């Protein structure tokens, strides 16, 4: 199956699950407090719906819209995306959102976010129960890591093994560790058997937004399989470790892949180790800048650690992973308002690329849990038209003892919807720009 199609199917399935669960949170609390829910929709349905059904015994219409940008529940007596002013102009009814106590309305509004976080914790728990939690300890990466150009200019060298960031021991390289290193004043590394301290400038955190991100990658380019030509014609063998191209030595896997792409259909010389012997072999990358080999994954080269959990112990482990993910995601928010951070914002293309090229249920569920947390955090932002915007007005009401002006809320809702539309256009525009500039 086409790689793009596989990623697209995973993205649509994942977002559909998340939207339904999110809206179920609003629906659940609305039902508890006897608030009428007029519509429950996956995706938006301006002008028409792909599917809709209203059971005889229910006041709720269920349906699927044609605009795949989320979903909604239409709650009676609430200023929302529908902007139903006629209904709000009528005398309040006992089943309407607007006459319920502020604390009930607050729970209805945070219900979606709460369900997203619960879902993430549950998914993480079931993933570690089914597959365990695997990771590669930094100390096991004997050949060290590769660093992009900016990191090398700051003092890192290919083959370095990060040990500490501002005195905190680094056990594994993950998103949280990348940010810890980028924001650190001093990082110690193991270099050729010696501990070396690297002093980093205050603006080194910009490395997070370099095109070569992530700025730390696994080092070796070791051939796992020969897929075809030009590798076969050149005489490359399984187990060969590529280390240089055209005289450039000590290259990492990302650097080798970059140089191959830059030398499309040009003869180059590859330096490699075969059974501890250094060889130089001429080869011509194909029109795609590939030599058609499969390379070994970290687990093929280094000893990984996999922690197993029983059904009971999986829940605290899953919650711990979820809380760490929330903490890591929140720590990245400050960069969103920087020039570099704004450029890194991505739309559906960027999100889709997070999914693996081949269907893997463990990876799919792990990514769905991450997106559930992202959806939950984003919805808590105090932006009108998001749950956080409604929560902001409700908190004002709780503190002040009076409701905000309805006209103000209507205008805020409109402004919020326009802002979100512009944000979606900007994010997806970034995707298109990055695609065209590959």
Secondary structure as the mmCIF struct_conf table of DSSP 4:
data_model
#
loop_
_struct_conf.conf_type_id
_struct_conf.id
_struct_conf.beg_label_comp_id
_struct_conf.beg_label_asym_id
_struct_conf.beg_label_seq_id
_struct_conf.end_label_comp_id
_struct_conf.end_label_asym_id
_struct_conf.end_label_seq_id
HELX_RH_AL_P HELX_RH_AL_P1 UNK A 3 UNK A 32
TURN_TY1_P TURN_TY1_P1 UNK A 33 UNK A 34
STRN STRN1 UNK A 37 UNK A 44
BEND BEND1 UNK A 46 UNK A 47
BEND BEND2 UNK A 50 UNK A 50
STRN STRN2 UNK A 51 UNK A 53
TURN_TY1_P TURN_TY1_P2 UNK A 56 UNK A 57
BEND BEND3 UNK A 59 UNK A 59
HELX_LH_PP_P HELX_LH_PP_P1 UNK A 60 UNK A 60
STRN STRN3 UNK A 61 UNK A 64
BEND BEND4 UNK A 66 UNK A 66
STRN STRN4 UNK A 67 UNK A 75
TURN_TY1_P TURN_TY1_P3 UNK A 76 UNK A 77
TURN_TY1_P TURN_TY1_P4 UNK A 81 UNK A 82
HELX_RH_AL_P HELX_RH_AL_P2 UNK A 85 UNK A 89
BEND BEND5 UNK A 90 UNK A 90
HELX_LH_PP_P HELX_LH_PP_P2 UNK A 91 UNK A 92
TURN_TY1_P TURN_TY1_P5 UNK A 94 UNK A 95
HELX_RH_3T_P HELX_RH_3T_P1 UNK A 97 UNK A 99
BEND BEND6 UNK A 100 UNK A 100
HELX_RH_AL_P HELX_RH_AL_P3 UNK A 102 UNK A 131
STRN STRN5 UNK A 133 UNK A 135
HELX_RH_3T_P HELX_RH_3T_P2 UNK A 138 UNK A 140
TURN_TY1_P TURN_TY1_P6 UNK A 142 UNK A 143
STRN STRN6 UNK A 145 UNK A 147
HELX_RH_AL_P HELX_RH_AL_P4 UNK A 149 UNK A 153
TURN_TY1_P TURN_TY1_P7 UNK A 154 UNK A 155
TURN_TY1_P TURN_TY1_P8 UNK A 158 UNK A 159
STRN STRN7 UNK A 161 UNK A 165
TURN_TY1_P TURN_TY1_P9 UNK A 166 UNK A 167
STRN STRN8 UNK A 168 UNK A 169
HELX_LH_PP_P HELX_LH_PP_P3 UNK A 170 UNK A 170
BEND BEND7 UNK A 172 UNK A 172
BEND BEND8 UNK A 174 UNK A 174
HELX_RH_AL_P HELX_RH_AL_P5 UNK A 175 UNK A 183
BEND BEND9 UNK A 185 UNK A 185
STRN STRN9 UNK A 186 UNK A 191
TURN_TY1_P TURN_TY1_P10 UNK A 192 UNK A 193
STRN STRN10 UNK A 194 UNK A 199
HELX_RH_3T_P HELX_RH_3T_P3 UNK A 202 UNK A 209
BEND BEND10 UNK A 210 UNK A 210
TURN_TY1_P TURN_TY1_P11 UNK A 211 UNK A 212
BEND BEND11 UNK A 214 UNK A 215
STRN STRN11 UNK A 216 UNK A 218
STRN STRN12 UNK A 221 UNK A 226
BEND BEND12 UNK A 228 UNK A 228
TURN_TY1_P TURN_TY1_P12 UNK A 229 UNK A 230
HELX_RH_AL_P HELX_RH_AL_P6 UNK A 231 UNK A 234
TURN_TY1_P TURN_TY1_P13 UNK A 235 UNK A 235
TURN_TY1_P TURN_TY1_P14 UNK A 238 UNK A 239
STRN STRN13 UNK A 241 UNK A 245
TURN_TY1_P TURN_TY1_P15 UNK A 246 UNK A 247
STRN STRN14 UNK A 248 UNK A 248
BEND BEND13 UNK A 250 UNK A 250
HELX_RH_AL_P HELX_RH_AL_P7 UNK A 253 UNK A 262
TURN_TY1_P TURN_TY1_P16 UNK A 263 UNK A 265
STRN STRN15 UNK A 267 UNK A 274
TURN_TY1_P TURN_TY1_P17 UNK A 275 UNK A 276
STRN STRN16 UNK A 277 UNK A 284
TURN_TY1_P TURN_TY1_P18 UNK A 287 UNK A 288
BEND BEND14 UNK A 289 UNK A 289
STRN STRN17 UNK A 293 UNK A 295
HELX_RH_AL_P HELX_RH_AL_P8 UNK A 298 UNK A 301
BEND BEND15 UNK A 302 UNK A 302
STRN STRN18 UNK A 305 UNK A 307
HELX_RH_AL_P HELX_RH_AL_P9 UNK A 311 UNK A 331
TURN_TY1_P TURN_TY1_P19 UNK A 332 UNK A 332
HELX_RH_AL_P HELX_RH_AL_P10 UNK A 333 UNK A 336
TURN_TY1_P TURN_TY1_P20 UNK A 337 UNK A 337
BEND BEND16 UNK A 338 UNK A 338
HELX_RH_AL_P HELX_RH_AL_P11 UNK A 339 UNK A 344
HELX_RH_AL_P HELX_RH_AL_P12 UNK A 348 UNK A 352
TURN_TY1_P TURN_TY1_P21 UNK A 353 UNK A 354
BEND BEND17 UNK A 355 UNK A 355
BEND BEND18 UNK A 357 UNK A 358
HELX_RH_AL_P HELX_RH_AL_P13 UNK A 361 UNK A 379
TURN_TY1_P TURN_TY1_P22 UNK A 380 UNK A 380
BEND BEND19 UNK A 381 UNK A 382
TURN_TY1_P TURN_TY1_P23 UNK A 384 UNK A 385
BEND BEND20 UNK A 386 UNK A 386
HELX_RH_AL_P HELX_RH_AL_P14 UNK A 387 UNK A 400
BEND BEND21 UNK A 401 UNK A 402
HELX_LH_PP_P HELX_LH_PP_P4 UNK A 403 UNK A 405
HELX_RH_AL_P HELX_RH_AL_P15 UNK A 406 UNK A 436
TURN_TY1_P TURN_TY1_P24 UNK A 437 UNK A 437
#
